[in-house]
Amino acid sequence: MTDVQQQVQQAIDRLVESGPERGLQVAVYRNGEQVVDAVAGIADPQSGRPVSSDTLFYAYSVGKGATATVAHVLVERGLFGYDTPIVELWPEFGAHGKERATVRHVLTHTVGVPGIPANTTPEDLCDWDKMCAIIADSEPWWEPGTKMAYHAYPFGYIVGEIVRRITGKKISQVLREEVAKPLGIADELFFGIPESELGRLARLEDAEGSAEFLAAMPDDSPFFKLGPRVVTPTAEFGNRTDVLMADIPAGGKMSARAMARMYAALLGEVEAVRLVSPERLREMSAPAFSGMDEIMGFPSTWALGYSVGRLGTDPQETPTAFGYGGVGGSFAYADTATGTTFALTKNLLTPDFGVAEQIDGIVTKAVADE
């Protein structure tokens, strides 16, 4: 993989120079060693500040990978198990027939509370106790564990509150202490950004036509069952200071190299740090639930807290890959078969993962050609 850095750099430079992208980071680890750290473009069009390796991107649901990782690290330490009923840790969650819901159900998006109320505001999302109380008191859409739908916002609050109940600490603190700090990425992986770091963020932009597309969607669209229009992940929403500083672990603020390094430390050792045992890795990365998404209507396969499959492939073709994409086209994943981890972050919010798929294809070919 000696020239993969150069290939990736040339590809992202072309994407910026020819117009489709604004600012990008790409990072790749292979068997615990970083082999790509490439950046291109502008982080903030107003100031002209360029993207650097430590620029922070609000990569939306890519952050769910860090949320799930925190849970696995605590399971590894024996604080709870995948089949622990949530009510044992968070009694209020058992309201309205959710008393049988387990940690496993949350991680596989089968717990049955995929949406948040239609009157939820961005300010509400920044109020941890309010959101947890609303979700705990929600009626499940189905018996936990029987059906699946992407839990866009509730995933983060449920995992986060489980973590808080068992440790007494906010999930952002546990992420820092148990994952980011040991890996040397404590200043590049966050749920809520400290005020002192806000100036390092890339400014998000909506791709041409995406705002108009969203505006044209009817209010009763299935997409808005996940969350109302005012909390949909747009550039305007993602540039709000209150949202950036709040713990909303349905998403994360990060550098690409921080996410690639985190995933590498799940696969194996990174400079003597390994986050989980090989046995834990096998269990958490294996496909755990497949079915039709009850809201979006497309088939999905979930491991314990991660989607299964590489970009542009059927999960059955690449069942050893696990990770998360985020609204806008950022993506990060690990592949147990190749020992490779990949992360791409970007600030132009596009409606698909075409760019991440293109760059991942370069990396995948380089691995195959070794």
Phi, psi and omega in degrees: 000030187295327184254011182293326176303313181295318180298315180295315180301315180297320182294315182285330173299317180297319181298323179283315184294326183272354171110334186294334184236161181253304180213140186218150165231143172225133176225141179223135171245146177224118181051044174084358180245138178285128181242345175222132170215089188238141178223156178204149169087198190249133177277326183219107183299330182292317182265343185078009181300126181282158173289135172238174183295335181257010172299139180262135178242136169279099186262021177050232192292353171306328179295340177299334176297323177288323177301311179296321181298319176303316179300316182294323178298321180286325173297318178302325180277357176084017182284332172198173180239170179295329182260014173292127174298136181300327183296337177293334181257329187218082188305323184297339183293341184285001183299148173060037173089018178260014186293341179267358181294138183242170175302321178302319181296323177295313185294333180261010178059033180245010186289336171102009175232068187285337186250168173240160186303151184293344180260012179294135179250164173303324178297322177298317181300333181276356181257095187304308184297321180296313182295320180294323178293319179297314182292319179299326183269003181288145172278132180292146179281343177201171176294125183309132178094354185261332180223174185220140168207145182301121180268080192304303178265316185302329180310311184292318181291321182292310178300316182297321180286325173301314179299317181294319181294324185274332183253340186077009182237152172297148181298330178296323178290320179293321176303315182294312187285323189261340185237298190290313184295313178302331182268001179074024182236028184297337179258016180225011180214114185220157159267295173262132182277131171298147182304325182294342184257359185302328182292348179271353184285143168287143178271127182282147175226146174276134176297154182305127178091343185290321178294320179294321178299316180295317181297330182280347180290133179293152182299335180267015176299142178306327181304323183279359170289334178289325180183148184294167185306323186288345178244017175290140184290086174252176177296317180301314179297314186283352175261000179291131181298319181295322179291320181294327183271348184273150170283103174232081191285015164286347178215177181208158177248128196199168162259157178298320184291332177292317181291319179298323180290319178300313180296323178298325180280353167277322181287327184185201183278138170236106183049052174074006177252125174231129188280325181221163179285161175303323179295316178297317179302315180300317183291315187284336184265349182285144175306130186241336178204129175234143178174183179274131177294122187293339180260309186274341172078022175236154182290142180221150175232130183240136163275195180277083177101003181220150171283154183254138174111147175281161178303136175074013180234158170287135180306331179290336179281326183231062185288352181270356180262138178215141181175206183210141167258161178234150176310130181107346172107000174286156183201146174212141180201168174234154177230113183292335183286327185252350184070021184253141169235150188220137173217135175229126175240147181206158185252353172269113187279106180257160185278002182215181182252028185301319181292314178300320179295320179297312182290321176299325178299322176297315181294315181299319178295321179296322177294316182294330182277353182299000000 
